């Protein structure tokens, strides 16, 4: 076979493979899809995944199965997803912890963000709210900073709760302390619920916590809100302003984000199809109520290429916070 014929055959094979590749993406999915959720049923991440999975199920006419795989700070589900066949039929509802924080916090993880685990869609952001116990004589960020410095000088530092060492609550408080130059004592709990109870009962003075679940406590006067961590107000709480607007202009937009993920090596046409359809689902009217109830801000506005850059920048940003707080490699 002469050289020109070899080239023609190679080109024909490449074209055939490309056609088959795109056909698979156009036909996707041909069977049920499983989304691994790294937390127990009933939590915000679980309910979010179920909400948009229902929309995708109607669109594709195929079943979307939610499989809860909690444990290891989302690393168990992340590892399982990384090891799954990269065909678009095993996905994961990941978090900012999964992709941007775990690589620095953990001494070792069995997956690699952007390589064995890749972004599909930035689904939603969870704004956190800076709250204080209402018995504290604090009504603004400036009040809190002044009281924290006074109490620290007296040898009786303020205490702040969190949902665990290295959790988003903890990192927000660490960032706040760094930006304001204050010192507070960390008191970790096993999740947001016990940390919230600790604030309300006065066991801790300060708490960064998910806005959605905390809002009823704020409205009931059991907690006082000083500001939210996002760069925009939440629709049901327009009176709670971003921290950057209420005394801490250096505060960056900070939300605990939720991101649909796939195993590394999943064909790009399938990733692009999912990206487009999940983004559309997030902005559909059916998602308005679930997002509002969950206290989340719908995102779904970035391409695959933009998602890679976003994850890289978030990993750098939170990696620095983790290192500055001496939390690197602590788990």
Secondary structure, DSSP 4 states (H G I P E B T S, - for coil): --HHHHHHHHHHHHHHHHHHHHHHHHH--SS-EEEEESS-TTSHHHHHHHHHHHHHHHHHSS-EEEEE---GGGHHHHHHHHHS-SSSSEEEEEEHIIIIIHHHHSS--S--BTTTEEEEEEEEEEEEEEEE-TTSS--SHHHHHHHHHHHHHTT---EEEESSTTSHHHHHHHHHHHHHT---EEEE-SSHHHHHHHHHHTS-SEEEEEHHHHHHHHHTTSSEEEEESSSS-BTTBTTS-BGGGTT-TTPPP-EEEEEEEEETT--HHHHHHHHHHHHHHHTSTHHHHHHHHHT-EE-----HHHHHHHHHHHHHHHHHHHHHTT-TT--
